Amino acid sequence: MSIKRVFLIVLDSVGIGELPDAADYGDEGSNTIKACCLQPGFSVPNLKKAGLFNIDGVGFDEGVDRPEGAYGKCAESSKGKDTTTGHWEICGLISEKAMPTFPDGFPKELLDEFSRRTGRDVLCNKPYSGTKVIADYGKEHLETGALIVYTSADSVFQIAAHEDIVPVEQLYEYCRIARELLTGEFAVGRVIARPFEGEYPFKRTARRHDFSLAPPKDTLLDFLKKSGLDVIAVGKIYDIFAGKGLEKANPTTSNADGMEKTLSFSKTDFHGLCFTNLVDFDMVFGHRNDAPGYANALTEFDSWLGGFLPKLNEDDLLIITADHGCDPLTPSTDHSREYIPLLVLGKKVRSVNLGVRTTYADIGKTVADIFGVQADIAGTSFKDLIL
């Protein structure tokens, strides 16, 4: 019973309830999907039919009598709750040590060298909301040309700059310089370019770009590629894996763009994996504590899903999951330590409860197993349960 194409869609930050160790991360009580369910107008009939509310422990909405696919949830085995960590674990790489964070800002000697290399001073250097930091430091940046450098509770070094002051390609070059400097004890998961434009109140543009650490060992993507299979990246997947195991980046400007690109690839005759990240859930809504916007974005995805599913071929398989949480109703604007949903759909997929998986890596191991690829990665395959 062969599968020719797997579509793996990560709904960035759509967690499904706190993990047992959530309190260790300050995330006790977090439940991103529940926060959305509480919003007026929230409607996800296709996800519901797929088994979203049949998943063990959901408890705040009724499931259906017979879900159309396999359903479950995965715990995170890695330390941390970052995008990079989550995606790496999905692809079979468990991070035993959390990536470094800088709640008091970055060390002076590091920023001094960064300024020497870029020729620009630095503003801020503390954890900050991405929209608030340009509101608070944007005018000074315009006056001085100094770069706005900030972080968050995640392992990130973020550089914000107005596109009239620092052209986007120049900002990307500054990020590459930072990426070279941020090694060893300073090796953050991502350096992120955060361009903005206009006059006060400034507006962030869609030309964000992530410069990630390369995975320290091969992941699912490498093993698929070495086996001659296609590995297609949509959204920030290419950035998250620093291109490792991938041939081409297909960046997106929004969830809608990511869904359209995924649909376009479904019309091509590839053999392998199409791996999509839909980042707006996290970047636009979760980090801004915009619960109504988050709920609406999920409603829009569900509507798109209703049109996408009938287009799947007999030998296609769709996996919908997430990489962490970002509960928009908690006081924090940062990621939350949560289970991720696991929904598997396709004409050959059984309706079965996959229960609570001990690691996100079960997803990657299953994809490898589906394609008959011997992949030296973490995780336990559930292929025989679903096909």
C-alpha positions as CSV (number, residue, x, y, z in Angstrom):
1,M,0.0,0.0,0.0
2,S,2.4,2.7,-1.2
3,I,2.2,6.4,-0.6
4,K,3.7,8.6,-3.3
5,R,3.3,12.1,-1.7
6,V,3.1,13.3,1.9
7,F,2.0,16.8,2.7
8,L,3.2,17.8,6.2
9,I,1.6,21.1,7.3
10,V,2.8,22.8,10.5
11,L,0.3,25.3,12.0
12,D,2.9,27.3,13.7
13,S,2.2,27.5,17.4
14,V,-1.2,25.8,17.4
15,G,-0.7,23.9,20.6
16,I,-3.4,21.7,22.2
17,G,-2.8,22.0,25.9
18,E,0.0,22.3,28.5
19,L,2.6,19.6,28.8
20,P,3.2,18.1,32.2
21,D,6.4,20.2,32.7
22,A,4.7,23.5,31.5
23,A,5.1,25.0,34.9
24,D,8.9,24.7,34.6
25,Y,8.6,27.1,31.6
26,G,6.1,29.5,33.2
27,D,3.3,28.1,30.9
28,E,0.9,26.4,33.4
29,G,-2.6,26.6,32.1
30,S,-1.7,27.3,28.4
31,N,-4.0,25.9,25.8
32,T,-3.8,27.6,22.4
33,I,-6.6,25.8,20.7
34,K,-8.9,26.3,23.6
35,A,-8.3,30.0,23.5
36,C,-9.4,30.0,19.9
37,C,-12.5,27.9,20.7
38,L,-13.6,30.6,23.1
39,Q,-13.8,33.2,20.4
40,P,-17.0,34.2,18.6
41,G,-17.2,33.0,15.1
42,F,-14.6,30.2,15.5
43,S,-15.5,27.4,13.1
44,V,-13.4,24.4,12.1
45,P,-15.8,21.8,10.8
46,N,-13.1,20.1,8.6
47,L,-10.6,19.8,11.5
48,K,-13.4,18.6,13.7
49,K,-14.3,15.8,11.2
50,A,-10.6,14.9,11.0
51,G,-10.7,14.2,14.7
52,L,-9.3,17.4,16.3
53,F,-11.7,17.3,19.2
54,N,-11.5,13.5,19.6
55,I,-7.9,13.8,20.7
56,D,-7.3,12.6,24.2
57,G,-7.6,15.3,26.9
58,V,-9.1,18.0,24.7
59,G,-12.3,18.1,26.8
60,F,-13.7,21.5,25.7
61,D,-15.5,20.5,22.5
62,E,-17.3,17.4,21.4
63,G,-15.7,15.0,19.0
64,V,-17.4,13.2,16.2
65,D,-18.6,9.6,16.2
66,R,-16.1,8.5,13.5
67,P,-13.3,10.8,12.6
68,E,-12.2,10.8,9.0
69,G,-8.6,10.2,9.8
70,A,-6.1,9.2,12.4
71,Y,-5.8,11.6,15.4
72,G,-3.6,12.1,18.5
73,K,-1.2,14.4,20.1
74,C,2.6,14.5,20.7
75,A,4.6,15.6,23.7
76,E,7.9,17.5,23.2
77,S,11.0,15.5,24.3
78,S,13.4,18.3,23.5
79,K,14.3,21.0,26.0
80,G,12.7,24.3,25.1
81,K,9.7,25.5,23.2
82,D,11.2,27.2,20.2
83,T,10.3,27.0,16.5
84,T,13.7,25.5,15.6
85,T,13.6,22.9,18.4
86,G,10.1,21.9,17.5
87,H,10.6,21.5,13.8
88,W,13.9,19.6,14.3
89,E,12.2,17.2,16.7
90,I,9.3,16.7,14.1
91,C,12.1,15.6,11.8
92,G,13.7,13.2,14.3
93,L,16.3,15.4,16.0
94,I,15.8,15.8,19.8
95,S,17.6,18.6,21.5
96,E,18.8,17.4,24.9
97,K,19.9,20.9,25.8
98,A,17.8,24.1,25.5
99,M,19.2,26.7,23.1
100,P,20.5,29.8,25.0
101,T,18.2,32.6,25.9
102,F,19.2,36.1,27.1
103,P,16.6,37.6,29.5
104,D,19.1,40.3,30.4
105,G,20.1,41.1,26.9
106,F,23.3,40.1,25.0
107,P,26.8,40.6,26.4
108,K,28.5,43.9,25.8
109,E,31.6,42.3,24.2
110,L,29.4,40.5,21.7
111,L,27.5,43.6,20.7
112,D,30.7,45.6,20.5
113,E,32.1,43.2,17.9
114,F,28.8,43.2,16.1
115,S,28.9,47.0,15.9
116,R,32.5,47.0,14.8
117,R,31.6,44.5,12.0
118,T,28.4,46.4,10.9
119,G,29.6,50.0,11.5
120,R,26.4,50.7,13.4
121,D,25.5,51.2,17.0
122,V,22.9,49.1,18.8
123,L,19.6,50.2,20.5
124,C,17.5,48.3,23.1
125,N,19.2,45.0,23.7
126,K,16.6,43.4,25.9
127,P,13.5,41.1,25.6
128,Y,10.8,43.1,23.8
129,S,7.6,42.7,21.8
130,G,8.4,43.0,18.2
131,T,5.7,45.6,17.5
132,K,6.3,47.6,20.6
133,V,10.1,47.7,20.1
134,I,9.7,49.6,16.8
135,A,7.2,51.9,18.4
136,D,9.6,52.7,21.3
137,Y,12.9,52.8,19.4
138,G,11.9,53.5,15.8
139,K,12.3,57.2,15.9
140,E,15.7,57.0,17.5
141,H,16.7,54.5,14.9
142,L,15.6,56.9,12.1
143,E,17.7,59.7,13.7
144,T,20.8,57.7,14.4
145,G,20.9,54.8,12.0
146,A,21.6,52.5,15.0
147,L,20.2,49.0,14.7
148,I,17.4,47.8,17.0
149,V,18.6,44.6,18.6
150,Y,16.2,42.6,20.8
151,T,15.3,39.2,22.0
152,S,12.4,37.3,23.6
153,A,11.9,34.3,25.9
154,D,12.9,32.3,22.8
155,S,16.5,31.7,21.6
156,V,16.5,34.5,19.1
157,F,18.7,37.5,18.2
158,Q,16.4,39.9,16.3
159,I,17.4,43.0,14.3
160,A,14.8,45.6,13.4
161,A,15.5,48.3,10.9
162,H,13.5,50.7,8.7
163,E,13.8,49.8,5.0
164,D,14.6,53.5,4.1
165,I,17.5,53.5,6.5
166,V,18.8,49.9,6.0
167,P,17.8,48.3,2.7
168,V,16.6,44.7,3.2
169,E,19.6,43.0,1.6
170,Q,21.9,45.1,3.9
171,L,19.8,44.0,6.9
172,Y,20.2,40.4,5.8
173,E,23.9,40.8,5.6
174,Y,24.0,42.2,9.2
175,C,22.0,39.1,10.2
176,R,24.7,36.9,8.5
177,I,27.3,38.7,10.5
178,A,25.4,38.1,13.7
179,R,24.9,34.5,12.8
180,E,28.7,34.1,12.4
181,L,29.3,35.7,15.9
182,L,26.6,33.7,17.7
183,T,28.4,30.4,18.3
184,G,29.2,28.3,21.3
185,E,27.5,29.6,24.4
186,F,25.9,32.3,22.3
187,A,24.5,30.0,19.7
188,V,20.9,31.1,19.5
189,G,18.5,29.1,17.5
190,R,17.7,31.9,15.1
191,V,18.9,35.3,14.0
192,I,15.8,37.2,12.6
193,A,15.7,40.2,10.3
194,R,12.7,42.4,11.2
195,P,12.3,45.1,8.6
196,F,9.7,47.8,9.0
197,E,8.5,50.8,7.0
198,G,6.4,54.0,7.0
199,E,6.1,56.7,9.5
200,Y,5.1,56.4,13.2
201,P,3.3,54.2,14.0
202,F,5.6,52.0,12.0
203,K,4.6,48.8,10.3
204,R,6.6,45.6,10.0
205,T,6.9,44.3,6.4
206,A,6.6,40.7,5.1
207,R,10.3,40.6,4.3
208,R,11.3,39.0,7.6
209,H,14.0,36.4,7.2
210,D,15.3,33.8,9.6
211,F,18.9,32.7,9.8
212,S,19.0,29.4,11.8
213,L,21.6,27.2,13.2
214,A,22.2,24.2,10.9
215,P,21.0,21.0,12.5
216,P,24.0,19.3,14.2
217,K,23.1,15.9,12.6
218,D,21.0,14.6,9.7
219,T,17.2,14.8,10.0
220,L,14.4,13.2,8.1
221,L,15.0,15.7,5.3
222,D,18.5,14.6,4.7
223,F,17.6,10.9,4.6
224,L,14.7,11.5,2.2
225,K,16.9,13.6,-0.1
226,K,19.7,11.0,0.0
227,S,17.2,8.4,-1.0
228,G,16.3,10.4,-4.2
229,L,13.0,11.6,-3.0
230,D,11.7,15.2,-3.5
231,V,11.8,17.4,-0.4
232,I,9.9,20.6,-1.0
233,A,10.0,23.4,1.6
234,V,7.2,26.0,1.8
235,G,7.3,29.0,4.1
236,K,10.2,29.3,6.6
237,I,11.1,25.5,6.5
238,Y,14.2,26.2,4.5
239,D,15.3,28.8,7.0
240,I,14.6,26.6,10.0
241,F,16.9,23.9,8.7
242,A,19.4,26.3,7.3
243,G,18.8,24.6,3.9
244,K,20.1,21.3,5.2
245,G,18.4,18.4,3.4
246,L,16.6,20.8,1.0
247,E,17.3,22.1,-2.5
248,K,15.2,25.2,-2.8
249,A,13.4,27.8,-0.5
250,N,9.8,28.7,-1.3
251,P,9.3,31.6,1.0
252,T,5.8,32.9,1.8
253,T,4.4,36.3,2.8
254,S,1.4,35.0,4.7
255,N,-0.7,32.0,5.6
256,A,-2.8,32.6,2.5
257,D,0.4,32.6,0.4
258,G,1.6,29.4,2.1
259,M,-1.7,27.6,1.5
260,E,-1.7,28.7,-2.2
261,K,1.8,27.5,-2.7
262,T,1.0,24.1,-1.1
263,L,-2.0,23.8,-3.3
264,S,0.2,24.6,-6.3
265,F,2.6,21.8,-5.4
266,S,-0.3,19.4,-5.0
267,K,-0.8,19.9,-8.8
268,T,2.7,18.8,-9.6
269,D,4.0,15.2,-10.1
270,F,6.5,15.0,-7.3
271,H,7.5,11.9,-5.3
272,G,8.3,12.7,-1.6
273,L,7.5,15.3,1.0
274,C,6.0,18.8,0.8
275,F,6.8,20.4,4.1
276,T,4.8,23.6,4.9
277,N,5.0,26.1,7.7
278,L,2.1,28.6,8.2
279,V,3.7,31.2,10.4
280,D,0.9,33.8,10.8
281,F,-0.7,31.9,13.7
282,D,2.4,32.6,15.7
283,M,3.9,35.7,14.3
284,V,0.8,37.8,13.6
285,F,-1.6,36.6,16.3
286,G,0.0,34.5,19.0
287,H,2.8,36.9,19.8
288,R,0.4,39.8,19.8
289,N,-2.1,38.1,22.1
290,D,-4.7,38.6,19.4
291,A,-7.1,35.7,20.2
292,P,-9.9,36.8,17.8
293,G,-7.4,37.1,15.0
294,Y,-5.9,33.7,15.8
295,A,-9.3,32.1,15.9
296,N,-10.2,33.7,12.5
297,A,-6.9,32.5,11.0
298,L,-7.7,28.9,12.0
299,T,-11.2,29.3,10.6
300,E,-9.7,30.4,7.3
301,F,-7.3,27.5,7.3
302,D,-10.1,25.1,7.9
303,S,-12.0,26.6,5.0
304,W,-9.0,26.1,2.7
305,L,-8.6,22.5,4.0
306,G,-12.1,21.8,2.9
307,G,-11.1,22.6,-0.6
308,F,-7.7,20.9,-0.5
309,L,-8.8,17.5,0.8
310,P,-10.8,16.5,-2.3
311,K,-7.8,17.3,-4.5
312,L,-5.6,14.6,-2.8
313,N,-4.8,11.6,-4.9
314,E,-5.3,8.0,-3.9
315,D,-1.7,7.7,-3.0
316,D,-1.4,11.0,-1.1
317,L,-1.2,11.5,2.7
318,L,-1.7,14.7,4.7
319,I,-0.3,15.3,8.2
320,I,-1.4,18.4,10.1
321,T,0.5,19.3,13.3
322,A,2.3,22.2,15.1
323,D,5.7,23.0,16.7
324,H,4.8,24.4,20.1
325,G,2.0,26.6,21.5
326,C,1.5,30.4,21.8
327,D,-1.7,30.9,23.8
328,P,-3.1,34.3,23.0
329,L,-5.1,34.5,26.2
330,T,-2.2,34.2,28.7
331,P,-0.4,37.4,29.9
332,S,2.8,36.2,28.1
333,T,3.3,37.0,24.4
334,D,5.9,34.2,24.1
335,H,5.7,30.6,23.0
336,S,4.0,28.1,25.4
337,R,5.1,24.5,26.3
338,E,2.2,22.5,24.9
339,Y,1.3,19.2,23.2
340,I,0.9,19.5,19.5
341,P,-2.1,18.0,17.6
342,L,-1.5,15.1,15.2
343,L,-4.1,14.6,12.4
344,V,-3.4,12.3,9.5
345,L,-5.8,12.3,6.5
346,G,-5.9,10.5,3.1
347,K,-7.9,8.0,1.2
348,K,-5.8,5.1,2.5
349,V,-5.8,6.3,6.2
350,R,-7.7,4.5,8.9
351,S,-9.8,6.2,11.5
352,V,-7.8,5.4,14.6
353,N,-6.8,7.1,17.9
354,L,-3.0,7.4,17.9
355,G,-3.2,8.4,21.6
356,V,-0.5,10.5,23.2
357,R,2.9,10.1,21.5
358,T,6.0,10.7,23.7
359,T,7.8,12.8,21.1
360,Y,7.2,14.9,18.0
361,A,9.8,12.7,16.3
362,D,7.2,10.0,15.8
363,I,6.0,12.1,12.9
364,G,9.3,12.1,11.1
365,K,9.9,8.4,11.8
366,T,6.5,7.6,10.3
367,V,7.2,9.6,7.1
368,A,10.5,7.8,6.7
369,D,8.7,4.4,7.2
370,I,6.0,5.3,4.7
371,F,8.6,5.9,2.0
372,G,10.6,2.8,3.0
373,V,13.6,5.0,4.0
374,Q,16.0,3.7,6.7
375,A,16.5,6.9,8.7
376,D,18.7,7.1,11.7
377,I,16.5,9.5,13.6
378,A,14.5,9.4,16.9
379,G,10.9,8.4,17.1
380,T,8.6,5.4,16.7
381,S,6.7,4.9,13.5
382,F,2.9,4.7,13.6
383,K,2.6,3.8,9.9
384,D,1.1,0.4,10.5
385,L,-1.6,1.9,12.7
386,I,-2.8,4.4,10.1
387,L,-2.5,2.5,6.7
